[in-house]
Amino acid sequence: MNNENQENLKELFEKFTDAEQAESCAEDVQKAEEILRKHPAPEPDAMLIANRSSSYVPHGDRPEFIPKRSPQTQWYATYLDNTHRNLGE
């Protein structure tokens, strides 16, 4: 973290705490960033991604994904849809 970012973070913390505690919090964030930089997360395994992707289906036009429904949850979702449709008539 460069000095400008460190100072901005300290100023942000000072809005919520006193100056001494803000400095301590900013230092804690800097130490955490150093730890994360020294120990990056491993890349996911290709097989894990393939297995994970096959268990999800696109959700409409939105980019996020939802899990495939089990037969029980599919039945319940259909039941709820039909119930709401019937109440609207």
C-alpha positions in Angstrom: 0.0 0.0 0.0 1.5 3.3 -1.0 1.6 6.3 1.4 -1.3 8.1 -0.3 -3.6 5.1 0.1 -2.4 4.6 3.7 -3.2 8.3 4.5 -6.6 8.1 2.8 -7.4 4.9 4.8 -6.3 6.6 8.0 -8.5 9.6 7.3 -11.5 7.3 6.6 -11.0 5.5 10.0 -10.6 8.9 11.7 -14.2 9.6 10.8 -15.3 6.7 13.0 -12.6 6.5 15.7 -10.0 8.7 17.3 -6.7 9.4 15.6 -4.7 6.8 17.5 -7.1 4.0 16.8 -7.4 5.1 13.2 -3.7 4.7 12.8 -3.7 1.3 14.3 -6.6 0.2 12.0 -4.8 1.5 8.9 -1.6 -0.4 10.0 -3.7 -3.6 10.5 -5.1 -3.3 6.9 -1.6 -2.8 5.6 -0.3 -5.9 7.4 -3.2 -7.9 6.1 -2.5 -6.8 2.5 1.2 -7.8 3.0 0.1 -11.3 4.2 -2.2 -11.7 1.3 0.5 -10.6 -1.1 3.0 -13.1 0.3 0.5 -16.0 0.3 -1.8 -15.7 -2.7 -4.7 -18.1 -3.1 -4.0 -21.0 -5.4 -5.7 -21.1 -8.8 -8.8 -23.4 -8.9 -8.3 -26.9 -10.4 -9.7 -27.2 -13.9 -11.7 -30.3 -12.9 -13.3 -28.5 -10.0 -14.4 -25.7 -12.4 -15.8 -28.3 -14.9 -17.7 -30.1 -12.2 -19.0 -26.9 -10.7 -20.1 -25.5 -14.1 -22.0 -28.6 -15.0 -24.2 -28.3 -11.8 -25.3 -24.7 -12.6 -27.7 -23.4 -15.2 -28.1 -19.9 -16.6 -30.7 -17.8 -14.8 -32.7 -15.9 -17.5 -30.8 -13.0 -19.2 -28.8 -12.2 -16.1 -25.1 -13.2 -16.0 -25.3 -14.9 -12.5 -26.1 -18.6 -12.1 -28.3 -20.6 -9.8 -28.1 -24.2 -8.8 -30.1 -26.8 -10.7 -33.3 -27.7 -8.9 -33.8 -31.1 -7.4 -37.1 -32.8 -8.3 -38.5 -31.9 -4.9 -37.6 -28.2 -5.2 -38.8 -28.1 -8.8 -42.2 -29.6 -7.7 -42.5 -27.0 -4.9 -41.6 -24.1 -7.2 -44.2 -25.2 -9.7 -46.7 -25.6 -6.9 -46.0 -22.0 -5.7 -46.2 -20.6 -9.2 -49.6 -22.3 -9.8 -50.9 -21.2 -6.4 -50.0 -17.6 -7.1 -51.5 -17.8 -10.6 -54.8 -19.2 -9.1 -54.9 -16.5 -6.5 -54.6 -13.9 -9.1 -57.6 -15.1 -11.1 
